Amino acid sequence: MGRSDAELDKRDNKRARAKASRSRRAANVGGFDIAAIEWLPLVALVEVLAAEGGAVRIGLTRDAGALALGIYLGDDYATEYVKPNEDFAAAIEEIAVAWMPDNGDGYRVALQHLYQRAAKK
């Protein structure tokens, strides 16, 4: 079933506020060092989006100044950016909260399970 316009507008506004918040907090300084990030938050995001029938495209911006995440969920699509001087885990959590219908609870559980499995190894 389709979602109402009010629900779609509410979700889009939530995403826009989260993106604007991240943009205000972090100015782009230098290139994005992809080897220096902790991958578990991103793996958790991919896991929960895939469980909802979505997907994530991972890449860098043209100038390699930020990580670009193409988020696909149902008919919705957007590119989210994570800048190098942002707290990576916090930025990924904000993206999960903006995209997931459960306000990121599934993401937090998936991330906790990933950390527990990593600690056992």
C-alpha positions in Angstrom: 0.0 0.0 0.0 1.2 3.5 -0.7 1.9 6.0 1.9 0.0 9.2 2.3 1.4 12.5 1.2 1.6 13.7 4.9 3.6 10.7 5.9 6.0 11.2 3.0 6.4 14.9 3.7 7.1 14.2 7.4 9.8 11.6 6.5 11.3 14.0 3.9 11.4 16.8 6.4 13.0 14.6 9.0 15.7 13.6 6.5 16.3 17.2 5.4 16.7 18.3 9.0 19.2 15.5 9.8 21.2 16.4 6.6 21.2 20.1 7.4 22.3 19.3 11.0 25.2 17.3 9.7 26.1 20.0 7.2 26.2 22.7 9.9 28.4 20.6 12.2 31.1 19.7 9.7 32.9 21.7 7.2 34.7 19.8 4.6 38.4 19.8 5.4 40.7 17.6 3.3 40.0 14.3 1.8 38.1 11.4 3.2 40.4 8.6 4.5 38.3 5.5 3.8 40.8 3.3 5.5 40.5 5.1 8.8 36.8 4.6 9.4 35.2 2.0 11.6 33.0 -0.1 9.3 30.6 -1.7 11.7 28.1 1.2 11.8 27.9 1.2 8.0 27.6 -2.6 7.9 24.7 -2.4 10.4 23.0 0.3 8.3 23.3 -1.9 5.2 22.0 -4.9 7.1 18.8 -3.1 8.4 18.1 -1.4 5.0 18.5 -4.8 3.2 16.1 -6.4 5.7 13.5 -3.7 4.8 14.0 -4.3 1.1 16.4 -1.4 0.5 20.0 -1.0 -0.6 23.0 1.2 0.0 25.5 2.5 -2.7 28.8 3.3 -1.1 31.3 5.6 -2.8 33.2 8.9 -2.5 32.3 12.3 -3.9 34.1 13.4 -7.1 36.7 15.3 -5.1 37.0 12.4 -2.6 36.1 14.9 0.1 33.2 13.0 1.6 31.7 9.5 1.7 28.6 9.4 -0.5 25.9 6.9 0.5 23.1 6.3 -2.0 20.1 5.1 0.1 17.4 3.2 -1.7 14.2 2.2 0.2 11.1 1.4 -1.7 10.4 4.2 -4.1 12.6 6.6 -2.1 16.2 7.5 -3.0 18.6 10.0 -1.7 22.4 10.5 -1.4 23.6 11.1 2.1 27.1 12.5 2.7 29.5 11.9 5.6 32.4 14.4 5.8 35.8 13.5 7.1 35.7 15.6 10.3 32.3 14.2 11.4 31.9 11.5 14.0 31.3 8.7 11.5 29.2 6.5 13.9 27.0 9.4 14.9 26.4 10.4 11.2 25.5 6.9 10.2 23.1 6.6 13.2 21.4 9.9 12.1 21.0 8.5 8.6 19.5 5.2 10.0 17.1 7.2 12.2 16.0 9.3 9.3 15.4 6.3 7.0 14.1 3.6 9.2 10.4 3.5 10.2 11.4 2.4 13.8 13.5 5.6 14.4 16.7 3.6 14.2 15.9 1.0 16.9 16.6 -1.9 14.5 19.9 -0.2 13.5 21.0 0.1 17.1 20.2 -3.6 17.8 22.1 -4.7 14.6 25.1 -2.6 15.6 25.2 -4.0 19.1 25.1 -7.6 17.7 27.9 -6.8 15.3 30.1 -5.4 18.1 29.3 -8.5 20.2 30.3 -10.8 17.4 33.5 -8.8 16.7 34.4 -9.0 20.4 34.1 -12.8 20.4 36.6 -13.2 17.6 
